[in-house]
Amino acid sequence: MNLQFRLNLLITTLFISILLAGAVLVIHNARNALAEETESTAQLTLQLLELAFIQTSPEDQAMHQFELMQRIKEFGKVRHLHVEILHGEGLEPFPTDISAVHKSDAPDWFVNMVAPSSIVLRQSILVPGMPASELVIRPDPADEITEAWKEARSLIGLLLIFFLIAMIFVYVIIGRSLKPISAIIQGLDDIEQGDYQSRLQSVQLPELDKITQKFNAMAGVLEQSREQNRYLTQQTLAIQEEERRHLARELHDEMGQSISAIKAVASSINQRTDDVKIKTNVTTITDISNRIYDVVRGMMRRLHPVILDELGLIPALNDVIDDWNTHHENTFCHFEVEGDLDKLVTLSKEVSITIFRLVQECLNNVAKHANAEDVYIRLKKEETQLKLSIKDNGQGFDIKQNTSGLGLLGMRERVEALNGQYESRSEPGKGVSIEVRLTLRHADNKDDFS
C-alpha cells in the first residue's frame, strides 16, 4: 500500500464521514421540524374547532353544531390532517367524505426515519337530540415529509457533488505532488543496480526538491568513488601482474640457470666415473632437477604465461586449457573462438591478461567445486566488444546466498576495472554461467585494442 493510496483512502474516509454526518444532521432536523409542525397544526385545528363550538348562543348551539358537523363531513382533501367523527354508544365511525391519509412521494426509508410519532387528538361533541359524538384529529405529515425530502435531497445532493469535486481535486493534487517519489524510487533502484550516473530532475515541492538534490550529490560521490576504485583496482592489478612477470622472469633466469647448471655438473660426473653407485646418485640428481624444473615451469606459467606475450591470447588459452584437460580426466573443457582471430591476437596487455586470468580462475573453481563433466568456453569478437562466456554442467550453487567467494569478486573487479560488464548466474543443480563483455577501442596507428 503506497503513500498516495493511503492518503487518498484517509481523505476519502474523512469526506465520507462528513457526508454521513451531514446526512444524519439533515434527517435529524427534518424529523424535529416535522414533529413540531404536525403537532402544532393539530393543536391549532382542535382549538379552532373548540372555539367554533363554543362561540354560539345556547338556543342556536344545537343548530350551529349540527351544521358544523355537516361541513366537517363534507371536507375534501385536507393537507396535514386526517379528521374523523365517531358517534353512538360504541363511537362507531360516522359515514363522511373526510379525506383519507395521504401517501408521501419520499422513499420509504426516508419516511421511516423522519416520520413523527403518532398523535391523536380527540374532542367530545354533545348536540341535543343527537347521539354522543367525538371528533378525532390525526396529523397527516405526508406532504410535510415530501417537502422535507425535497429539501434534504437537494442538500445531500449538494454535499455529494462537493464530495466528488473535492475527491477529484485531492486525487489530482496528491498524484502530482507525489509523482516525484516514483522517480526517486527509480533512481534508488538504478543506484542499487550500479548506475551511478542516474540523476533526478528538480521538483516544485521544496521538501522533495531537497531530497533530489541530496540524491544527485550522493550519486555524484558514488560515481566518483567508483571511478577511483576502478583506477586503484586497475593499478593494483597492473602492479600485481608486473610483480608476477618479474618473479616469473627471475625464476626462469635464476632457477632455470641453476637447475641447468646442476644437470650439467651431474652429466659431467656421470661421464668421468665408472662407479655404479656414483652413477646411480647422478641419475637421482638429474631426476630431481627435472622435477624441480617442471615445478618451476608450472609456477612460471601460473605467475605469468610467457606464451601470452610471445604468441598472443588465443595460443595462451589453448595452452592452459590443454594442460588443464590433461590433468583432469573426469572433466573436459571445450574451447571455441568466433570473430577475427588476427585482431584477437593483438589485444592490449590489460585485456589479454584479464581474459586469461578469468579463464584460469574459472577452471580452478570448476576443478575445486563444480563436480562437472563438461566446461564450455566461448570467446567471440563482435564489432566493438569482446565477449567471453564460460559455462559448466556442475552442481551449481545459490548465488544470492553465496556472496563470500573471493574468486567471483576478484573476477568482477578485474572486469569493472576495464569498464566492462560482468554477469554470473547459477542455481543448485544447474551449473554456473559467467558472461563478460569488454569494450574494445582501436589505438591510433596500431593494431591494438584497449
FENWO-V688097 format. One record per pair of residues at least 6 apart in sequence whose C-alpha atoms are under 7 Angstrom apart, sorted by sequence separation. I is the first residue (numbers start at 1). J is the second residue. If there is no record, write none. Layout:
BEGIN
i/j
I/J
I/J
END
This chain:
BEGIN
i/j
86/92
87/93
126/132
203/209
366/372
380/386
381/387
415/421
426/432
442/448
443/449
86/93
87/94
125/132
126/133
202/209
325/332
380/387
415/422
425/432
426/433
442/449
85/93
86/94
125/133
190/198
308/316
325/333
379/387
380/388
425/433
441/449
442/450
85/94
124/133
125/134
270/279
307/316
379/388
424/433
425/434
440/449
441/450
124/134
125/135
202/212
378/388
379/389
412/422
424/434
440/450
123/134
124/135
187/198
378/389
423/434
424/435
53/65
122/134
123/135
200/212
270/282
321/333
377/389
378/390
423/435
122/135
123/136
377/390
422/435
423/436
84/98
122/136
376/390
377/391
422/436
83/98
121/136
122/137
376/391
421/436
422/437
120/136
121/137
200/216
266/282
375/391
376/392
421/437
82/99
120/137
121/138
199/216
375/392
420/437
421/438
82/100
120/138
374/392
375/393
420/438
82/101
119/138
266/285
374/393
420/439
119/139
266/286
372/392
373/393
76/97
78/99
198/219
372/393
373/394
74/96
75/97
76/98
77/99
197/219
372/394
73/96
74/97
75/98
76/99
196/219
263/286
371/394
372/395
73/97
74/98
75/99
370/394
371/395
73/98
370/395
196/222
197/223
263/289
370/396
399/425
196/223
399/426
398/426
399/427
397/426
398/427
259/289
396/426
397/427
398/428
314/345
396/427
397/428
313/345
396/428
312/345
395/428
396/429
111/145
259/293
312/346
395/429
396/430
394/429
395/430
396/431
394/430
395/431
396/432
256/293
393/430
394/431
102/140
104/142
393/431
101/140
103/142
104/143
106/145
313/352
317/356
392/431
102/142
106/146
392/432
104/145
105/146
331/372
332/373
333/374
334/375
335/376
336/377
337/378
338/379
339/380
340/381
391/432
392/433
38/80
91/133
104/146
331/373
332/374
333/375
334/376
335/377
336/378
337/379
338/380
339/381
391/433
88/131
106/149
330/373
331/374
332/375
333/376
334/377
335/378
336/379
337/380
338/381
339/382
390/433
391/434
87/131
88/132
390/434
87/132
88/133
251/296
389/434
390/435
87/133
361/407
389/435
86/133
87/134
388/435
389/436
85/133
86/134
388/436
85/134
86/135
387/436
388/437
85/135
387/437
84/135
85/136
386/437
387/438
84/136
248/300
385/437
386/438
83/136
84/137
358/411
385/438
386/439
83/137
385/439
386/440
82/137
83/138
248/303
384/439
385/440
81/137
82/138
248/304
384/440
81/138
82/139
81/139
82/140
245/303
80/139
81/140
244/303
245/304
80/140
244/304
354/414
80/141
65/127
80/143
79/143
62/127
62/128
35/116
34/116
31/114
30/114
31/115
31/116
27/114
42/137
42/139
351/450
348/448
38/139
346/447
347/448
348/449
346/448
347/449
348/450
38/141
34/144
30/148
26/152
23/156
19/159
15/163
12/167
8/171
4/174
4/175
4/178
234/417
233/417
230/416
231/417
230/417
END
